[in-house]
């Protein structure tokens, strides 16, 4: 949307269309979310936010103004597709228009997550057992932690291993530690896929994530009355009535099965997310001219994807059910394209080399400086390592946008996954860049992708990404 049209009077209005993933009977709650967010974020008193019903739509209207200089009239049509119309009078700043859009979009995504938190998810993999491959193993718990934010146990384990190696090998301990890490990296594809819940291939290619959306009251009843084993009985019943017979899990069939177990189920409360993830990865990897890559699924609601491996033919792509439950097909393809860029450019190996170089320099050459100035050295060293990671992540974004030709899909995927961080990032300014995170700030990545069309011809993707990251960082200072 070209916001440059916001001049004297915008007729027709500036229009944004936002899809909502929620059943129709929960829309009154969505209206409440939007009105509350408008009131708190745009500082409009609730009594100035009007709610009416017109032509089958719930309609929210309000006005923003700045003296006699400009005025904005906003109309929001709320349904399972939300239409946001913004009428500009005078010459309001484009930032104000963007902020209105962001507030409404934030309210929608917050509501969707609120609905997911009171939902039941059942995951099925075509031609596979209803039980994960590692159902009786604790490996799944380990890999789930890798996809969460809490990496403290792994850091402590690494520190203990470091101490043990120094006690045994003394002077040569750093080389032994590097060798051990290299061995792990060389086998990262096998390690990650063996820890996953389901390995995916040509036969086990389609994934169904069945979402049963409960009301808050029904969810409380479910928590009190259902154990994990009882829920597996429901899953088995769904499987036997659908996939075992060669049929897909249709909402009508699934709702009937849930009703047999005491739920007040109906088909409009059931959403079936279906993806041929093998085909998605195959089509994307051909765009990168890569060999076939191992693929696996982690059964966690943390929305994420990861690439691992030291070389393309020893790599793996891991996706989570949370990613498939939150994104549409185009967005999943864009995320896969981002991960395949890491595979093509051997980014895990690059970060490994950079980390090893810093570690060996610190131990054998810079040790006196580290002892004297630890509070200066460590933040500076890790900041430089993670800033290199930011270059690689920006390159992966750009390469996915160019090769798959859909930068807007990747931008929306990033927003859906991390929208809750955006407000904090913008508030921190340069601080959002100065952290121990290999990713650039989310607002920078989304804005950069939204500025692309997908038809750009960029000769030096790496140099362009380094330039964009440095420019984004300097502009935040």
C-alpha positions in Angstrom: 0.0 0.0 0.0 1.4 3.4 -1.1 0.9 5.6 1.9 2.1 8.6 -0.2 -1.5 9.0 -1.4 -2.4 10.4 2.1 -2.8 14.0 1.0 -5.5 16.6 1.1 -8.4 14.1 1.0 -7.9 10.3 0.4 -10.8 9.1 -1.7 -11.0 6.2 -2.1 -9.5 5.5 1.4 -6.2 3.8 2.1 -7.3 0.2 2.6 -5.7 -2.7 4.5 -7.1 -6.2 4.4 -6.2 -8.5 7.4 -7.2 -12.2 7.6 -8.4 -13.5 11.0 -8.0 -17.1 12.0 -10.9 -17.6 14.5 -14.4 -19.0 14.3 -17.3 -16.5 13.7 -18.8 -17.0 17.1 -15.6 -15.6 18.7 -15.8 -12.3 16.7 -17.4 -10.3 19.5 -14.3 -10.9 21.6 -12.1 -9.7 18.7 -14.1 -6.5 18.6 -13.3 -6.0 22.3 -9.6 -6.7 21.6 -9.5 -4.1 18.8 -11.4 -1.4 20.8 -9.2 -2.0 23.8 -6.0 -1.7 21.8 -7.2 1.4 20.0 -8.0 3.0 23.3 -4.7 2.1 25.0 -2.2 2.5 22.1 -3.8 5.5 20.3 -5.0 7.1 23.6 -8.5 7.5 22.4 -11.2 7.5 25.2 -13.5 4.5 24.9 -16.6 6.7 24.6 -15.1 8.2 21.3 -14.8 4.7 19.7 -18.1 3.9 18.0 -19.4 0.4 17.4 -22.3 -0.3 15.0 -23.6 -3.0 12.6 -23.8 -2.3 8.9 -24.4 -4.5 5.8 -23.5 -7.7 7.8 -20.4 -6.2 9.3 -19.6 -5.2 12.8 -18.1 -1.7 12.3 -15.7 0.3 14.5 -15.1 3.9 13.8 -13.0 6.7 15.4 -11.3 9.9 14.5 -7.8 11.2 15.0 -6.9 14.8 14.6 -4.2 17.4 15.1 -5.7 20.8 15.5 -6.7 22.3 12.2 -3.7 20.8 10.3 -5.0 17.3 9.6 -7.8 14.8 10.4 -8.0 11.0 10.0 -11.3 9.1 10.0 -10.9 5.3 10.5 -13.5 2.7 9.6 -12.9 -1.0 10.6 -15.2 -3.7 9.2 -14.8 -6.7 11.5 -15.4 -10.2 10.1 -13.2 -13.2 9.5 -11.5 -10.8 7.1 -11.0 -7.4 8.7 -11.1 -4.4 6.4 -9.3 -1.2 7.6 -10.2 1.9 5.7 -8.3 5.1 6.6 -9.6 8.5 5.3 -7.0 11.3 5.4 -7.9 15.0 5.5 -5.2 17.5 5.3 -1.6 16.1 5.4 -1.2 13.7 8.4 2.2 12.1 8.9 2.6 8.7 7.2 3.9 7.4 10.6 0.4 8.0 12.1 -1.3 6.0 9.3 1.2 3.2 9.7 0.7 3.2 13.5 -3.1 2.8 13.1 -2.5 -0.2 10.9 0.0 -1.7 13.3 -2.3 -1.3 16.3 -5.2 -3.1 14.5 -2.9 -5.8 13.2 -1.4 -6.2 16.7 -4.9 -6.6 18.2 -5.8 -9.3 15.6 -2.7 -11.3 16.2 -3.0 -11.0 20.0 -6.6 -12.3 19.7 -5.5 -15.2 17.6 -2.9 -16.2 20.1 -5.5 -15.8 22.9 -7.7 -18.3 21.0 -4.8 -20.7 20.4 -4.0 -20.8 24.2 -7.5 -22.2 24.8 -7.3 -24.7 21.9 -6.5 -28.4 21.7 -4.1 -29.3 18.9 -3.7 -32.8 17.5 -0.9 -33.5 15.0 -1.0 -36.2 12.4 1.6 -37.1 9.8 0.6 -39.0 6.7 1.6 -42.7 6.6 3.0 -42.4 10.2 1.8 -43.6 13.6 -0.3 -41.2 15.7 2.5 -41.5 18.2 5.8 -39.6 17.5 8.8 -41.6 16.4 10.4 -40.7 19.8 7.3 -41.0 21.9 9.0 -42.9 24.7 12.2 -40.9 24.5 13.4 -37.8 26.4 15.2 -36.5 23.3 12.1 -34.6 22.3 12.2 -32.6 25.5 15.8 -31.7 24.8 15.1 -30.4 21.3 12.0 -28.6 22.4 14.2 -26.6 24.8 16.4 -25.8 21.8 13.4 -24.1 20.2 12.5 -22.2 23.3 14.1 -19.1 24.8 15.6 -20.8 27.8 19.1 -21.9 26.8 20.5 -21.7 30.3 20.7 -25.5 30.9 22.8 -25.9 27.7 25.1 -23.0 28.7 25.7 -24.6 32.1 26.3 -28.0 30.5 28.8 -26.4 28.1 30.6 -24.7 31.0 30.8 -28.0 33.0 32.2 -29.7 29.9 34.8 -27.0 29.5 36.0 -27.4 33.1 36.3 -31.1 32.7 38.3 -30.9 29.5 40.7 -28.4 31.1 41.2 -30.7 34.1 42.0 -33.6 31.8 43.9 -32.1 28.8 45.1 -28.8 30.4 46.9 -26.7 27.7 45.3 -28.6 24.8 41.8 -28.5 26.2 40.6 -25.7 23.9 41.6 -27.7 20.8 39.8 -30.7 22.2 36.7 -28.7 22.9 36.8 -27.2 19.3 37.2 -30.7 17.9 34.2 -32.0 19.9 32.1 -29.1 18.6 33.2 -29.8 15.0 32.2 -33.5 15.4 28.8 -32.4 16.7 28.4 -29.9 13.8 29.3 -32.5 11.2 26.6 -34.8 12.5 24.1 -32.1 13.4 21.6 -33.2 10.7 21.5 -36.8 12.1 21.4 -35.5 15.7 18.5 -33.1 15.1 16.4 -35.4 13.0 16.9 -38.3 15.5 15.7 -36.0 18.3 12.6 -34.8 16.3 9.2 -36.2 16.8 8.6 -37.3 13.2 11.1 -37.7 10.3 9.5 -36.6 7.0 10.0 -38.0 3.5 8.2 -38.7 0.2 5.7 -41.0 1.9 5.4 -39.0 5.2 5.0 -35.7 3.5 1.6 -34.2 4.5 1.0 -32.9 8.0 -2.4 -32.2 9.5 -2.7 -30.0 12.6 -6.2 -30.3 13.9 -7.2 -27.3 16.1 -10.3 -27.5 18.3 -11.1 -24.0 19.5 -12.7 -24.1 23.0 -14.4 -21.3 24.9 -12.5 -20.3 28.1 -15.1 -22.1 30.2 -14.8 -25.3 28.1 -11.0 -25.1 28.3 -11.1 -25.0 32.1 -13.4 -28.1 32.0 -10.9 -29.8 29.7 -7.9 -29.1 31.9 -9.8 -30.5 34.9 -11.1 -33.7 33.3 -8.6 -34.8 30.7 -5.2 -36.5 31.1 -2.6 -37.0 28.4 -3.7 -40.6 27.9 -7.4 -39.6 27.6 -6.5 -37.0 24.9 -4.5 -39.7 23.1 -7.7 -41.8 23.0 -9.4 -38.9 21.2 -6.5 -38.6 18.8 -6.7 -42.3 18.1 -10.4 -42.1 17.4 -9.9 -39.2 15.0 -7.2 -41.2 13.2 -9.3 -44.3 12.9 -12.2 -42.4 11.5 -10.2 -40.4 9.0 -6.6 -41.1 8.0 -6.7 -44.8 8.7 -9.5 -45.0 6.1 -7.6 -42.9 3.6 -9.6 -39.7 4.3 -8.5 -36.3 5.5 -9.7 -35.1 8.9 -12.7 -33.0 8.0 -14.2 -30.6 10.7 -17.6 -32.4 10.6 -16.1 -35.8 11.4 -13.7 -34.4 14.0 -16.4 -32.5 15.8 -18.6 -35.6 16.1 -15.7 -37.5 17.7 -15.0 -34.8 20.2 -18.8 -34.7 21.0 -18.5 -38.4 22.0 -16.0 -37.4 24.7 -18.2 -34.8 26.3 -17.2 -31.7 24.4 -19.8 -29.3 23.1 -18.3 -29.5 19.7 -19.4 -28.2 16.3 -17.6 -28.0 12.9 -17.1 -24.3 13.1 -14.9 -24.8 16.2 -12.6 -27.0 14.2 -9.7 -25.7 12.0 -7.6 -28.2 10.1 -4.2 -26.9 9.0 -2.9 -29.1 6.2 0.5 -28.8 4.6 2.5 -31.0 2.1 5.7 -29.8 3.8 7.8 -32.2 1.8 6.6 -30.6 -1.4 7.1 -27.1 0.0 10.7 -27.9 0.8 11.4 -29.6 -2.5 10.1 -26.7 -4.5 12.1 -24.2 -2.5 15.3 -26.1 -2.5 15.1 -26.4 -6.4 15.1 -22.6 -6.5 18.4 -22.7 -4.6 19.7 -25.6 -6.7 20.4 -27.6 -3.6 20.5 -31.4 -3.1 17.6 -33.1 -1.3 17.7 -32.2 2.4 16.6 -34.1 5.5 13.3 -32.9 7.0 11.8 -33.4 10.4 8.9 -32.2 12.5 9.0 -31.1 16.2 5.6 -31.3 17.9 5.7 -28.1 19.9 3.5 -25.0 19.7 6.6 -22.8 19.6 6.4 -21.3 16.1 9.9 -21.9 14.6 12.0 -23.4 11.9 15.7 -24.1 11.8 18.4 -25.2 9.4 21.4 -27.2 10.6 24.5 -28.8 9.0 27.9 -27.9 7.9 27.5 -28.5 4.2 24.3 -28.7 2.0 24.3 -32.5 1.5 24.7 -32.9 5.3 21.9 -30.5 6.3 18.5 -30.7 7.7 15.4 -28.5 8.0 13.3 -28.7 11.2 9.8 -27.2 11.4 7.4 -27.1 14.3 3.7 -27.7 14.5 3.4 -24.3 16.0 4.7 -22.8 12.8 2.2 -24.7 10.8 -0.7 -23.7 13.1 0.2 -20.0 12.9 1.2 -19.5 9.2 -0.4 -20.0 5.8 1.2 -21.9 3.0 2.9 -18.9 1.3 4.3 -17.8 4.7 5.6 -21.3 5.5 7.3 -21.4 2.0 8.9 -18.0 2.7 10.3 -19.2 6.1 11.6 -22.4 4.5 13.3 -20.3 1.8 15.0 -18.3 4.6 16.3 -21.5 6.2 17.5 -22.8 2.8 19.6 -19.7 2.4 21.4 -20.6 5.6 22.0 -24.1 4.1 23.2 -22.8 0.7 25.6 -20.3 2.3 26.8 -22.7 5.0 25.9 -20.1 7.6 26.1 -22.5 10.6 29.7 -23.3 9.6 30.6 -19.6 9.2 29.4 -18.8 12.7 31.3 -21.8 14.0 34.5 -20.6 12.5 34.0 -17.1 13.8 33.2 -18.4 17.3 36.2 -20.7 17.3 38.5 -18.0 16.1 37.4 -15.7 19.0 37.7 -18.5 21.5 41.2 -19.5 20.6 42.4 -15.9 20.4 40.9 -15.3 23.8 42.6 -18.3 25.4 46.1 -18.2 23.7 46.7 -14.5 22.8 44.3 -12.1 24.4 44.1 -13.8 27.8 45.9 -11.0 29.7 43.5 -8.4 28.3 40.5 -10.7 29.2 41.8 -10.9 32.8 42.3 -7.2 33.1 39.1 -6.0 31.3 36.6 -8.9 31.3 33.6 -6.5 31.5 34.7 -4.7 28.4 36.1 -7.7 26.4 33.2 -10.2 26.7 30.4 -7.8 25.7 32.4 -6.4 22.8 33.5 -9.8 21.5 30.1 -11.4 21.7 28.5 -8.3 20.2 30.8 -8.6 17.2 30.0 -12.3 16.8 26.3 -11.7 17.0 26.6 -8.8 14.6 28.1 -11.1 12.0 25.1 -13.3 12.7 22.8 -10.3 11.9 24.5 -10.0 8.5 23.8 -13.7 7.8 20.1 -13.4 8.9 19.6 -10.3 6.8 21.1 -12.1 3.8 18.8 -15.1 4.4 15.8 -12.7 4.4 16.8 -11.0 1.2 17.7 -14.2 -0.6 14.4 -15.8 0.3 12.5 -12.8 -1.0 14.4 -12.8 -4.3 14.5 -16.5 -5.0 10.9 -17.2 -4.0 9.6 -13.8 -5.1 7.3 -13.2 -2.1 8.9 -10.8 0.4 5.5 -9.8 1.8 4.8 -13.4 2.9 8.1 -13.6 4.8 7.4 -10.1 6.4 3.9 -11.3 7.5 5.4 -14.6 8.8 7.9 -12.7 10.9 5.2 -10.4 12.2 2.9 -13.3 13.2 5.8 -15.1 15.0 7.3 -12.2 16.8 4.7 -9.3 16.8 4.8 -9.1 20.6 8.4 -8.0 20.5 7.9 -5.1 18.1 6.7 -2.5 20.6 9.6 -3.2 22.9 12.1 -3.1 20.1 11.0 0.3 18.9 11.1 1.7 22.4 14.7 0.5 22.9 16.0 2.1 19.7 19.7 1.2 19.3 19.4 -1.1 22.3 17.5 -3.5 20.1 20.6 -4.0 18.1 23.0 -4.2 21.0 22.0 -7.6 22.3 23.2 -11.2 22.2 20.8 -12.2 19.4 22.1 -13.1 15.9 18.9 -11.7 14.3 18.4 -8.0 13.5 15.5 -6.3 15.2 12.2 -7.6 13.9 10.9 -4.1 12.9 14.0 -3.7 10.7 13.5 -7.0 9.0 9.8 -6.5 8.4 10.2 -3.0 7.1 13.0 -4.1 4.8 11.0 -6.9 3.4 7.9 -4.8 2.9 9.9 -2.3 0.8 10.7 -5.1 -1.7 8.6 -6.3 -4.6 10.3 -9.7 -5.1 11.3 -8.7 -8.7 14.6 -6.9 -7.6 17.8 -8.0 -9.3 20.5 -7.6 -6.6 23.9 -8.8 -7.8 25.7 -8.9 -4.4 23.2 -10.1 -1.9 25.8 -10.3 0.9 27.2 -6.8 0.4 23.6 -5.4 0.2 22.7 -7.1 3.4 25.8 -5.9 5.3 25.0 -2.3 4.0 21.4 -2.6 5.1 22.2 -3.8 8.6 24.9 -1.2 9.2 22.5 1.5 7.9 19.7 0.3 10.1 21.9 0.2 13.1 23.4 3.7 12.5 19.9 5.1 11.9 18.8 3.8 15.3 21.5 5.6 17.2 
